[in-house]
Amino acid sequence: METYNLQNIDWMTSDQKKALMLLESVIFHYHELDENEKLLLKETAEDLDATDELEWAYEFISQDRYSAFERTRQYLKEIFVDIDKETKLQYLNKVWIATNKKGYITEMEATALLKLAKDWTIESELIKLIRKK
């Protein structure tokens, strides 16, 4: 298993950037994407040099908004097969921080993140991390 530091993006492949942009995008799309969320996604994409990957994520979601979360779960399951728990936790934490930048996180967004954490067997670690903040 590989461990990555999401603060240092030099190691990130396009697929890993896609995964992060998709994860953040699908969470923000839960209640229709508002202007503030669009700006936050754009900021993340610029920070990661991932504007193409953000466009890819938008396209992925727009193929079928109603199944976007379940398709995202499946996609991430395949992409994260060789990624260790700590890195997965960093991905979810990065999205948690992004949702809090807008000033709040909805119950549906929090539940979605917890479902992903459960999929990746890091639910208790995510809860501990969130409680520290």
N, C-alpha and C positions, 0 to 999 in steps of 0.2 A: 504494500500500500504506500502511496506517496502522500506526503504532507506538503502543503503549500501555504505561503503567507499571502493573504489577499491584499495586504498593504503594499506588497511589492508585485506589481502587475507584469513585470518583464517576462516572467515565466509563463504567463497565460496564453494558451492557444486560442484560436478563433472559436473552437468548440466550447472551451471553458468560458469564454466571454459570452457566447450565445447562451450558455446555461445560466449565467448570472443575470444577464439582461432579460431572459425569458422568465426567470424566477421572480425578479422584481416587477416586471411588466404584468404578469398574470395576477399577482397579488394586488397591484394597483387597479387592475381592470375589474375587480369584484363589484364595484359600485359605479361603473362607468368612469372612465379616465377623465379627471378634471384637469384644468390648466396647470395647477400647482404640481400635480403628479407628473404631468408631461414635462414640466421644467426639471423636476427631480430626476426623471429618467434620462433626460438629455444631459444633465450634469453628470450622472453616473457614466453614461456612454462616453462623454468627453474625457472624464477622468481615466477611463480604461482604454481610450482610443478604440471604442467599440461602436461607432455610429452605424456601421453596416450590420453589426450583430443586433443592434436595437431595431433596425428596420426589419431584419429577419424575424425577430420576436413579435413585432407588430403583425407581420404577415402570418406567422404561425397561429397567433390568437385569432386573427380575423377569418381564418379558414372555417372556424365554427366556434363562436364565442361560448356556446353552451357546454361544449365538451373540452374547452381549452385547458381547464385545470386538470382534468383526468389525463388528457394527452400530455400535458406538461409533466405530470407525475411519471408517466411511462417513459417519456423522453429522458428525464433526469435519471431515472433508474438505470437506463442503458449507458448514459454518459458517465455516471459516477461509480461505475462498477469497480474501478481500481483506485478510487479516491478514499482516503482514510476518514474516520469519523471527525477528527479535528477540523479538517478542511471543509467537510460538509457543514459542520457547526459554524464555521466562519461565513459560509455562503448565507445560511439562514440569519445569522447575526447581522450581516451587512444589510439584508433586506429589512430586518427588524428596525435597524437604525434609520434606514431610508423612510420607513413608514412613520417613524416618530419625528422625522424632520418636518413633516407636514403638520405636526402638532397633535396627532392622535393616531390610534390604530383601531380599526373597527373589530367587532367580535368575529365577523366572518374572515377578516384578514388574519387575525390571530389564530383562529381555528385552522385555516388553511396552512399556516406555517407549522402548527402543531401536527397536522396530518403528515406533512412532509417529514418532519422530525421523527414521527413514528415509523414511517416507511423506511427511514434510514437508521433506525434503532438508536436515535440520539435525543429522544423526547425528554428524558430527565435532565440531560446535559443542557438542552436549550432552556428548559424551565429554570434551572439553577442560574444560568447566565442572565436571563431576563430579570430574575429576582434581585440580582446584584445591582442592577441599573437603577 
